[in-house]
Amino acid sequence: MPGSPRTSVSVEHFDKVYRSKPDPWGTLHKPYEQEKFADTASLLPAGRFRSALEIGCGVGALTRLLAPHCDHLLATDCSAAAVGQARENCADLPHLTFETLRVPSELDAKTLPTHLPSPIDLIVMSEVGYYLSTPDLLLTTARITALLRPGGHVLLAHWVHDGPDAAPTTSAVQATHATSSTTATPDIVTGHGVHQVFRDRADLQPIDGRTVHRHGNSYRLDLLQRVA
């Protein structure tokens, strides 16, 4: 009902989207998506990560760019259909593992696969945060930070849809709004808002960040480091 707090988008919604069409948002071939992922990977700090977790891997487009930087990468998505496509698209990369993972409920050291070395060196979350309700986003942020080792990094990438002219025609958010009966309320989480929640944490230090404009759309990138 109007004025009610917004709830997180359901797993069932994403399963339906990924089953209806392979790579539904063109992440493997659209120039905007490819350039966004390249920009995201370019923010990675120098060196190699012993263990890394990707939240929201989709069909594995960004996963492939993260893989060369990691000894082990666990790529996850809430949708089993997406994970199946990602596993197939990255079958030539044996050091990757793919699992379904719901955030924030399963984002916990006790529920993550035991073969992922912990604490984690790098956590990447791309195009996930604004699908979460405010309480779920806050809990997700806290749990991501708790999983990181001191000195570990979190890398964020989200489309900026704060203004009426910012919506890309192929965005996942637009597809969600088109199939959801939820009315936008003041509780809605925006791309910039997602990143601000992370930047506001005292135990995360901003290292690098920028808003990028490409192909008539905008996205925000941020790299943060956990402080001891």
One Martini backbone bead per residue (centre of mass of N, CA, C, O) as a GRO file, in nm:
protein
  228
    1MET     BB    1   0.099   0.032   0.017
    2PRO     BB    2   0.100   0.346   0.036
    3GLY     BB    3   0.378   0.422   0.256
    4SER     BB    4   0.517   0.167   0.263
    5PRO     BB    5   0.763  -0.025   0.313
    6ARG     BB    6   1.006  -0.151   0.134
    7THR     BB    7   1.079  -0.447  -0.021
    8SER     BB    8   1.248  -0.695  -0.118
    9VAL     BB    9   1.331  -0.855  -0.383
   10SER     BB   10   1.259  -1.150  -0.508
   11VAL     BB   11   1.377  -1.450  -0.610
   12GLU     BB   12   1.147  -1.523  -0.805
   13HIS     BB   13   1.183  -1.288  -0.993
   14PHE     BB   14   1.473  -1.359  -1.095
   15ASP     BB   15   1.414  -1.639  -1.199
   16LYS     BB   16   1.212  -1.549  -1.413
   17VAL     BB   17   1.402  -1.367  -1.575
   18TYR     BB   18   1.632  -1.587  -1.637
   19ARG     BB   19   1.426  -1.793  -1.775
   20SER     BB   20   1.314  -1.607  -2.011
   21LYS     BB   21   1.631  -1.502  -2.055
   22PRO     BB   22   1.930  -1.491  -2.158
   23ASP     BB   23   2.082  -1.240  -2.052
   24PRO     BB   24   1.855  -0.998  -1.998
   25TRP     BB   25   2.087  -0.735  -1.987
   26GLY     BB   26   2.345  -0.772  -2.175
   27THR     BB   27   2.635  -0.825  -2.021
   28LEU     BB   28   2.801  -0.975  -2.268
   29HIS     BB   29   2.749  -0.719  -2.510
   30LYS     BB   30   2.698  -0.449  -2.401
   31PRO     BB   31   2.874  -0.165  -2.389
   32TYR     BB   32   2.789  -0.053  -2.116
   33GLU     BB   33   2.848  -0.311  -1.951
   34GLN     BB   34   3.143  -0.361  -2.036
   35GLU     BB   35   3.253  -0.085  -1.940
   36LYS     BB   36   3.162  -0.104  -1.647
   37PHE     BB   37   3.327  -0.359  -1.574
   38ALA     BB   38   3.603  -0.244  -1.644
   39ASP     BB   39   3.590  -0.013  -1.441
   40THR     BB   40   3.556  -0.185  -1.192
   41ALA     BB   41   3.823  -0.354  -1.218
   42SER     BB   42   4.016  -0.096  -1.215
   43LEU     BB   43   3.980  -0.056  -0.887
   44LEU     BB   44   4.164  -0.261  -0.818
   45PRO     BB   45   4.402  -0.345  -0.634
   46ALA     BB   46   4.699  -0.433  -0.603
   47GLY     BB   47   4.731  -0.760  -0.654
   48ARG     BB   48   4.633  -1.057  -0.472
   49PHE     BB   49   4.360  -1.272  -0.394
   50ARG     BB   50   4.284  -1.532  -0.200
   51SER     BB   51   3.983  -1.419  -0.134
   52ALA     BB   52   3.652  -1.410  -0.298
   53LEU     BB   53   3.336  -1.220  -0.323
   54GLU     BB   54   3.039  -1.240  -0.523
   55ILE     BB   55   2.756  -1.026  -0.543
   56GLY     BB   56   2.580  -1.067  -0.818
   57CYS     BB   57   2.678  -1.233  -1.097
   58GLY     BB   58   2.483  -1.354  -1.273
   59VAL     BB   59   2.636  -1.462  -1.584
   60GLY     BB   60   2.963  -1.364  -1.547
   61ALA     BB   61   3.096  -1.098  -1.655
   62LEU     BB   62   3.260  -0.990  -1.406
   63THR     BB   63   3.392  -1.252  -1.314
   64ARG     BB   64   3.608  -1.268  -1.542
   65LEU     BB   65   3.761  -1.003  -1.438
   66LEU     BB   66   3.826  -1.112  -1.144
   67ALA     BB   67   3.976  -1.389  -1.167
   68PRO     BB   68   4.288  -1.296  -1.217
   69HIS     BB   69   4.293  -1.175  -0.897
   70CYS     BB   70   4.229  -1.478  -0.791
   71ASP     BB   71   4.255  -1.775  -0.625
   72HIS     BB   72   3.956  -1.740  -0.502
   73LEU     BB   73   3.611  -1.749  -0.634
   74LEU     BB   74   3.291  -1.659  -0.513
   75ALA     BB   75   3.001  -1.687  -0.703
   76THR     BB   76   2.688  -1.506  -0.659
   77ASP     BB   77   2.327  -1.573  -0.640
   78CYS     BB   78   1.986  -1.585  -0.583
   79SER     BB   79   1.977  -1.720  -0.866
   80ALA     BB   80   1.988  -2.028  -1.008
   81ALA     BB   81   1.975  -1.948  -1.307
   82ALA     BB   82   2.220  -1.759  -1.303
   83VAL     BB   83   2.431  -1.958  -1.194
   84GLY     BB   84   2.413  -2.155  -1.429
   85GLN     BB   85   2.514  -1.954  -1.644
   86ALA     BB   86   2.783  -1.877  -1.511
   87ARG     BB   87   2.909  -2.158  -1.502
   88GLU     BB   88   2.906  -2.195  -1.810
   89ASN     BB   89   3.064  -1.923  -1.891
   90CYS     BB   90   3.311  -2.030  -1.666
   91ALA     BB   91   3.429  -2.328  -1.728
   92ASP     BB   92   3.747  -2.232  -1.784
   93LEU     BB   93   3.745  -2.162  -1.454
   94PRO     BB   94   3.849  -2.364  -1.192
   95HIS     BB   95   3.877  -2.137  -0.943
   96LEU     BB   96   3.571  -2.135  -0.949
   97THR     BB   97   3.270  -2.065  -0.759
   98PHE     BB   98   2.916  -2.162  -0.745
   99GLU     BB   99   2.639  -1.995  -0.573
  100THR     BB  100   2.374  -1.962  -0.383
  101LEU     BB  101   2.268  -1.630  -0.245
  102ARG     BB  102   2.121  -1.469   0.023
  103VAL     BB  103   2.040  -1.131   0.089
  104PRO     BB  104   2.132  -1.142   0.420
  105SER     BB  105   2.071  -1.438   0.537
  106GLU     BB  106   2.353  -1.587   0.396
  107LEU     BB  107   2.559  -1.359   0.508
  108ASP     BB  108   2.768  -1.588   0.654
  109ALA     BB  109   3.017  -1.777   0.787
  110LYS     BB  110   2.821  -2.032   0.840
  111THR     BB  111   2.703  -2.035   0.519
  112LEU     BB  112   2.952  -2.045   0.387
  113PRO     BB  113   3.174  -2.200   0.226
  114THR     BB  114   3.450  -2.371   0.358
  115HIS     BB  115   3.650  -2.324   0.098
  116LEU     BB  116   3.648  -2.030   0.189
  117PRO     BB  117   3.864  -1.823   0.283
  118SER     BB  118   3.905  -1.693   0.617
  119PRO     BB  119   3.898  -1.408   0.584
  120ILE     BB  120   3.813  -1.178   0.345
  121ASP     BB  121   3.965  -0.979   0.089
  122LEU     BB  122   3.707  -0.973  -0.123
  123ILE     BB  123   3.412  -0.770  -0.200
  124VAL     BB  124   3.154  -0.788  -0.450
  125MET     BB  125   2.898  -0.538  -0.548
  126SER     BB  126   2.658  -0.560  -0.820
  127GLU     BB  127   2.347  -0.462  -0.867
  128VAL     BB  128   2.185  -0.496  -0.556
  129GLY     BB  129   2.114  -0.281  -0.328
  130TYR     BB  130   1.835  -0.156  -0.465
  131TYR     BB  131   1.668  -0.434  -0.395
  132LEU     BB  132   1.674  -0.345  -0.106
  133SER     BB  133   1.590  -0.283   0.181
  134THR     BB  134   1.694  -0.093   0.426
  135PRO     BB  135   1.740  -0.315   0.642
  136ASP     BB  136   1.890  -0.512   0.445
  137LEU     BB  137   2.120  -0.321   0.372
  138LEU     BB  138   2.236  -0.278   0.655
  139LEU     BB  139   2.293  -0.580   0.706
  140THR     BB  140   2.473  -0.629   0.463
  141THR     BB  141   2.693  -0.428   0.537
  142ALA     BB  142   2.769  -0.557   0.808
  143ARG     BB  143   2.839  -0.844   0.694
  144ILE     BB  144   3.057  -0.767   0.500
  145THR     BB  145   3.248  -0.641   0.705
  146ALA     BB  146   3.276  -0.898   0.888
  147LEU     BB  147   3.412  -1.079   0.651
  148LEU     BB  148   3.645  -0.897   0.658
  149ARG     BB  149   3.951  -0.827   0.668
  150PRO     BB  150   4.184  -0.645   0.778
  151GLY     BB  151   4.231  -0.463   0.474
  152GLY     BB  152   4.001  -0.523   0.323
  153HIS     BB  153   3.777  -0.525   0.035
  154VAL     BB  154   3.521  -0.316  -0.119
  155LEU     BB  155   3.324  -0.345  -0.423
  156LEU     BB  156   3.124  -0.101  -0.600
  157ALA     BB  157   2.827  -0.124  -0.830
  158HIS     BB  158   2.588   0.134  -0.949
  159TRP     BB  159   2.322   0.245  -1.074
  160VAL     BB  160   2.198   0.569  -1.147
  161HIS     BB  161   1.842   0.640  -1.032
  162ASP     BB  162   1.761   0.931  -0.903
  163GLY     BB  163   1.656   1.035  -1.172
  164PRO     BB  164   1.427   1.072  -1.438
  165ASP     BB  165   1.685   1.057  -1.665
  166ALA     BB  166   1.855   0.776  -1.570
  167ALA     BB  167   1.700   0.551  -1.714
  168PRO     BB  168   1.763   0.259  -1.850
  169THR     BB  169   1.604   0.046  -2.072
  170THR     BB  170   1.781  -0.225  -1.954
  171SER     BB  171   1.726  -0.227  -1.666
  172ALA     BB  172   1.658  -0.403  -1.381
  173VAL     BB  173   1.484  -0.195  -1.240
  174GLN     BB  174   1.277  -0.150  -1.459
  175ALA     BB  175   1.180  -0.444  -1.470
  176THR     BB  176   1.084  -0.455  -1.181
  177HIS     BB  177   0.875  -0.223  -1.190
  178ALA     BB  178   0.701  -0.351  -1.426
  179THR     BB  179   0.640  -0.629  -1.222
  180SER     BB  180   0.551  -0.443  -0.984
  181SER     BB  181   0.324  -0.334  -0.715
  182THR     BB  182   0.517  -0.152  -0.593
  183THR     BB  183   0.535   0.150  -0.437
  184ALA     BB  184   0.697   0.422  -0.430
  185THR     BB  185   0.901   0.534  -0.161
  186PRO     BB  186   1.102   0.691   0.075
  187ASP     BB  187   1.254   0.395   0.111
  188ILE     BB  188   1.407   0.405  -0.131
  189VAL     BB  189   1.692   0.276  -0.295
  190THR     BB  190   1.976   0.411  -0.422
  191GLY     BB  191   2.272   0.414  -0.566
  192HIS     BB  192   2.397   0.632  -0.385
  193GLY     BB  193   2.279   0.521  -0.119
  194VAL     BB  194   2.432   0.259  -0.102
  195HIS     BB  195   2.719   0.388  -0.084
  196GLN     BB  196   2.667   0.566   0.166
  197VAL     BB  197   2.634   0.341   0.370
  198PHE     BB  198   2.930   0.253   0.349
  199ARG     BB  199   3.072   0.536   0.394
  200ASP     BB  200   2.942   0.567   0.695
  201ARG     BB  201   3.134   0.371   0.801
  202ALA     BB  202   3.390   0.348   1.039
  203ASP     BB  203   3.512   0.053   0.919
  204LEU     BB  204   3.522   0.222   0.641
  205GLN     BB  205   3.752   0.319   0.385
  206PRO     BB  206   3.789   0.532   0.145
  207ILE     BB  207   3.978   0.507  -0.170
  208ASP     BB  208   3.769   0.501  -0.419
  209GLY     BB  209   3.575   0.713  -0.658
  210ARG     BB  210   3.297   0.727  -0.904
  211THR     BB  211   3.116   0.891  -1.159
  212VAL     BB  212   2.974   0.750  -1.456
  213HIS     BB  213   2.935   0.834  -1.811
  214ARG     BB  214   2.735   0.622  -2.035
  215HIS     BB  215   2.519   0.597  -2.283
  216GLY     BB  216   2.313   0.784  -2.100
  217ASN     BB  217   2.447   0.680  -1.834
  218SER     BB  218   2.488   0.595  -1.477
  219TYR     BB  219   2.759   0.522  -1.239
  220ARG     BB  220   2.879   0.382  -0.930
  221LEU     BB  221   3.206   0.382  -0.776
  222ASP     BB  222   3.357   0.181  -0.499
  223LEU     BB  223   3.642   0.179  -0.275
  224LEU     BB  224   3.696  -0.013   0.023
  225GLN     BB  225   3.839  -0.034   0.362
  226ARG     BB  226   3.916  -0.215   0.626
  227VAL     BB  227   3.945  -0.138   0.950
  228ALA     BB  228   4.073  -0.231   1.265
   0.00000   0.00000   0.00000
